[in-house]
Amino acid sequence: MRGGRYRLSPARTVGRKHMRKLAAALVIVASVLLTPAPAAATGNGEWAVTPTPAGNPGPTPRLYFFLDAHAGETVKESVRVTNLTAKPRSFVIYGADAYNTARNGGFAIRTRTDAQKDLGSWVRSQVTAVEVPARTSADIPFTIAVPANATPGDHVGGIVAMEASASSTAQADGATVNIQRAVAARVYLRVAGAVVPGLGVPELNLDVRAPLLPTITGGDLEYTVANVGNIHLVPAATVTMTGLFGHRITVTGATPASDMVPGAQGAFAMRARGIWPLDVVTTAVAVRAEGDVFAQRTERTVVVSWTALLLLALLITGIVLLIRRRRRARELRPRGLVAAR
């Protein structure tokens, strides 16, 4: 987002000089409105970022931006930054792309220093920094200029309000790192065109540590869920695992719980218990999302404990020898003849 910095003050404390500056700012940015902070708002407890309510809002307030546009079109919107604390807060405002983390596919927004390649690079505003008085909201207008070559489907990102200065520090690799917290209002922009939802399970791997002794063992399962379509989806996964003769194996761990943007994927780890030392484990991962979107992957893993295999071989050998001995004992043998005197 490009633009300048504006400091907003309550009307009752603004003098004539400040009023003239504020009026000029209002002309430049079209509208930056101060309203009392709501009694409750989503955010981190100190500030919230939500879509500016419409002139005639419905019964349910907007928590995210859900927008539609054609390629080459410019969309105008406004975001509300609410200071929930008892002192003024300064924020940096910018647009950013959304993505899903590699581990567990969590929904995330890119930082200000990251390269914005999609929706985050389309956002423009003349306000890039703002100071919001205590328990007050500021409405900041912005535009989304959709490129003429934008692909159909969902483009997901956020309008971010990040604290202007670090509020805490942390130690990382022996260095002190300044931490600036941020809150974003999600933006779901659907570009007109063919809508193609799709999910996939590109990877599934079960690692079983064969026990030294012939005992029940466990394993580590990792599978990947991917959004292979062009719209955002919230997948749910069902993981089942069975062994030889259909015996049940217990599996616990992470499953998808976040909105996945197009092209994203996440890896999920689970723990399996109840695997036999000699087993053939069948693992099935089925993922579903709204709109009858479905995908499944099945893999089989052979589990061999060499100690168990040796004991099994000895057992089989012993049984075979026992059977042979019994068969020999049952065979009729001719008795010796006694010579007559």
C-alpha positions in Angstrom: 0.0 0.0 0.0 1.3 3.4 -0.9 0.6 6.8 0.8 1.3 9.0 3.8 1.0 9.0 7.5 -1.9 10.7 9.3 -2.5 11.2 13.0 -6.1 11.1 14.0 -7.4 12.9 17.1 -10.9 13.1 18.8 -12.9 16.0 17.6 -13.2 17.6 21.0 -9.4 18.0 21.3 -8.7 19.4 17.8 -7.9 23.1 17.4 -8.4 25.2 14.3 -4.9 24.5 13.0 -5.3 20.8 13.5 -8.8 20.9 12.0 -7.3 22.4 8.8 -4.7 19.7 8.6 -7.3 17.0 9.2 -9.6 18.5 6.6 -6.8 18.4 4.1 -6.1 14.8 5.0 -9.8 13.9 4.5 -9.8 15.4 1.1 -6.7 13.4 0.1 -7.9 10.0 1.3 -11.6 10.5 0.5 -12.7 9.5 4.0 -11.0 8.6 7.3 -13.8 8.5 9.9 -13.4 8.3 13.7 -16.1 6.4 15.5 -16.4 5.1 19.1 -14.9 1.7 19.5 -17.6 -1.1 19.7 -18.1 -2.8 23.0 -16.7 -6.1 21.6 -14.6 -6.6 18.5 -12.5 -9.3 17.0 -8.8 -8.9 17.2 -6.0 -9.6 19.7 -7.7 -7.8 22.6 -5.8 -4.6 22.0 -6.8 -3.7 18.5 -9.1 -5.2 15.8 -9.2 -4.9 12.0 -12.5 -5.6 10.3 -14.4 -4.4 7.2 -16.0 -1.0 7.6 -19.7 -1.7 8.2 -22.0 -0.8 5.3 -24.4 2.2 5.5 -27.3 -0.2 6.1 -25.6 -3.2 7.7 -27.3 -6.5 8.0 -28.0 -8.4 11.2 -24.6 -10.2 11.0 -21.5 -7.9 10.9 -18.8 -8.6 8.2 -15.7 -10.1 9.7 -13.9 -10.7 6.4 -14.0 -9.1 2.9 -15.8 -11.3 0.4 -15.5 -9.5 -3.0 -16.1 -10.3 -6.6 -14.5 -8.6 -9.6 -13.5 -9.1 -13.2 -10.0 -9.1 -14.5 -8.9 -5.5 -15.0 -11.5 -4.0 -12.6 -10.7 -1.9 -9.6 -12.6 -2.5 -6.3 -13.1 0.2 -3.7 -13.4 -0.8 0.0 -12.7 0.5 3.5 -11.2 -1.2 6.5 -11.8 -0.3 10.1 -9.0 -0.3 12.6 -10.3 -0.2 16.2 -8.1 0.7 19.2 -9.5 -1.2 22.2 -7.0 0.2 24.7 -7.1 3.3 26.9 -4.1 5.0 25.1 -3.4 6.1 21.5 -1.9 3.4 19.3 0.0 3.9 16.0 -0.2 1.4 13.2 1.3 0.6 9.8 -1.3 -0.3 7.2 -0.5 -2.6 4.3 -1.9 -5.3 2.1 -0.5 -8.8 2.0 -0.9 -12.2 0.4 -2.3 -15.1 2.4 -0.6 -18.5 2.5 -0.7 -21.8 4.4 2.2 -23.0 6.5 4.1 -26.1 5.5 3.4 -27.7 8.9 -0.3 -28.3 9.6 -1.4 -26.0 6.8 -2.2 -23.1 9.1 -3.7 -19.9 7.5 -1.2 -17.1 7.6 -0.6 -13.6 6.2 2.8 -12.6 4.8 4.8 -9.9 6.6 5.4 -6.4 5.3 9.0 -7.3 4.2 7.9 -10.3 2.2 7.5 -10.1 -1.5 3.7 -9.8 -2.3 3.0 -11.6 -5.6 -0.8 -11.8 -5.7 -3.6 -9.9 -4.0 -1.2 -8.1 -1.6 0.5 -6.4 -4.5 -2.9 -5.2 -5.9 -3.9 -3.2 -2.8 -3.4 0.5 -2.8 -4.2 3.2 -0.2 -3.1 6.8 0.5 -3.0 5.9 4.2 -0.1 3.7 5.1 0.3 4.8 8.8 -2.3 6.0 11.3 -2.6 6.9 14.9 -5.9 5.9 16.5 -7.0 7.5 19.7 -8.0 5.4 22.7 -11.2 3.4 22.3 -11.8 4.8 18.8 -12.0 3.4 15.3 -10.5 4.7 12.1 -12.0 3.8 8.7 -9.3 3.7 6.0 -10.3 3.5 2.3 -8.3 1.4 -0.1 -8.6 0.0 -3.6 -7.8 -3.4 -5.2 -6.6 -3.0 -8.8 -7.2 -6.5 -10.3 -4.7 -7.0 -13.2 -6.1 -7.7 -16.7 -4.3 -11.0 -16.7 -5.5 -12.1 -13.3 -6.5 -15.8 -13.2 -10.1 -16.8 -12.5 -10.9 -18.0 -9.0 -10.0 -16.9 -5.5 -7.2 -14.6 -4.6 -6.7 -14.4 -0.8 -4.9 -12.0 1.4 -5.4 -9.4 4.1 -5.4 -5.8 5.1 -2.9 -5.6 8.0 -2.6 -3.2 10.9 0.8 -3.7 12.4 2.0 -1.8 15.5 4.3 1.0 14.4 7.0 0.1 16.9 8.1 -3.1 18.6 6.2 -3.9 21.8 8.4 -6.7 22.9 11.7 -8.5 22.3 12.8 -12.2 22.1 16.1 -14.0 22.0 16.9 -16.0 18.9 20.2 -17.6 18.1 21.9 -15.4 20.7 20.5 -12.2 19.1 17.7 -9.9 20.4 14.8 -9.7 18.0 12.2 -6.9 18.1 8.6 -8.2 17.8 5.9 -6.1 16.1 2.4 -7.7 16.4 -0.1 -7.4 13.6 -3.8 -8.1 13.0 -5.4 -8.6 9.6 -8.8 -8.5 8.1 -8.9 -11.4 5.5 -9.8 -10.6 1.9 -11.3 -13.2 -0.4 -11.5 -11.8 -3.9 -13.0 -14.0 -6.6 -12.1 -13.1 -10.1 -14.8 -14.0 -12.6 -14.2 -17.1 -14.7 -14.3 -20.9 -14.4 -14.4 -22.2 -10.8 -12.6 -25.4 -10.3 -12.5 -26.8 -6.7 -10.1 -29.6 -6.0 -8.2 -31.4 -3.2 -5.4 -33.9 -3.3 -3.3 -36.1 -1.0 0.1 -36.0 -2.8 2.1 -37.8 -0.1 1.4 -40.4 2.6 4.2 -42.1 4.5 4.1 -44.5 7.5 7.4 -45.0 9.4 7.2 -48.0 11.7 10.1 -48.8 14.0 10.2 -52.6 14.0 10.6 -53.7 17.7 13.6 -55.8 18.7 11.3 -58.1 20.7 8.1 -59.4 19.2 5.8 -56.9 20.9 3.0 -54.5 19.8 4.6 -51.4 18.3 3.7 -48.0 16.9 4.6 -45.7 14.0 4.8 -42.2 12.7 2.4 -41.2 10.0 2.8 -38.1 7.8 0.5 -37.1 5.0 0.1 -34.0 2.9 -3.2 -32.3 1.9 -3.1 -29.9 -1.1 -5.6 -27.5 -2.5 -5.3 -28.2 -6.2 -8.2 -26.1 -7.4 -8.6 -22.3 -7.8 -10.9 -21.5 -4.9 -10.3 -21.5 -1.1 -11.4 -24.6 0.7 -11.7 -25.8 4.3 -10.8 -29.5 4.1 -11.6 -32.1 6.7 -9.6 -35.4 6.8 -10.5 -38.9 7.9 -7.6 -41.2 8.6 -8.1 -45.0 9.0 -5.5 -47.7 9.6 -6.0 -51.5 9.7 -3.6 -54.4 10.0 -3.6 -58.1 9.1 -7.0 -59.7 9.2 -8.5 -56.3 9.6 -7.4 -55.6 13.1 -7.8 -52.0 14.1 -4.9 -49.7 14.6 -5.4 -46.5 16.7 -4.2 -43.3 15.0 -4.1 -39.8 16.7 -2.7 -36.4 15.7 -3.1 -33.4 13.5 -5.8 -33.0 10.9 -6.7 -30.0 8.7 -8.5 -27.2 10.5 -7.7 -24.1 8.5 -8.9 -22.4 5.3 -6.5 -23.4 2.5 -5.8 -21.0 -0.3 -5.5 -22.2 -3.9 -2.2 -23.9 -4.6 -1.3 -24.4 -0.9 -0.5 -27.6 0.9 0.3 -28.6 4.4 1.9 -31.7 6.1 0.2 -33.3 9.0 1.8 -35.7 11.5 0.0 -38.5 13.4 0.9 -41.3 15.7 -0.2 -44.9 15.2 -0.5 -47.5 18.0 -1.4 -51.2 17.9 0.8 -52.5 15.0 1.8 -56.1 15.2 5.5 -57.1 15.0 4.6 -58.9 11.7 1.9 -56.9 10.0 0.6 -55.5 6.7 -0.8 -52.0 7.5 -3.3 -50.4 5.2 -3.5 -46.6 5.7 -6.3 -44.5 4.0 -6.5 -40.7 4.1 -9.8 -39.2 2.8 -10.2 -35.4 2.5 -13.5 -33.6 1.9 -14.7 -30.1 1.6 -17.9 -28.2 1.0 -19.4 -28.8 -2.4 -18.7 -32.6 -2.6 -15.0 -32.0 -3.1 -13.3 -35.3 -2.3 -9.9 -37.0 -2.6 -8.3 -40.2 -1.1 -5.0 -41.9 -1.0 -4.3 -45.5 0.3 -0.9 -47.0 1.0 0.2 -50.4 2.4 3.2 -50.9 4.6 4.8 -54.2 5.5 6.1 -54.5 9.0 8.8 -57.1 9.9 10.4 -57.7 13.2 13.3 -60.0 12.5 13.2 -61.4 16.1 9.5 -62.2 15.6 10.2 -63.7 12.2 12.9 -65.9 13.8 10.6 -67.0 16.6 7.9 -67.7 14.0 10.3 -69.8 12.0 11.4 -71.7 15.1 7.8 -72.3 16.0 6.9 -73.5 12.5 10.0 -75.8 12.6 9.0 -77.2 16.0 5.4 -77.9 14.8 6.7 -79.6 11.7 9.0 -81.8 13.7 6.3 -82.6 16.2 3.9 -83.6 13.4 6.5 -85.9 11.9 7.3 -87.6 15.2 3.6 -88.3 15.8 3.2 -89.7 12.3 6.2 -92.0 12.8 4.7 -93.1 16.2 1.5 -94.1 14.4 3.2 -96.2 11.7 2.7 -100.1 12.1 6.0 -101.9 12.5 6.4 -105.7 11.9 7.1 -107.6 15.1 10.1 -109.9 15.4 9.5 -113.8 14.8 10.2 -116.3 17.6 11.9 -119.6 16.5 10.0 -122.8 17.5 11.9 -125.3 19.7 
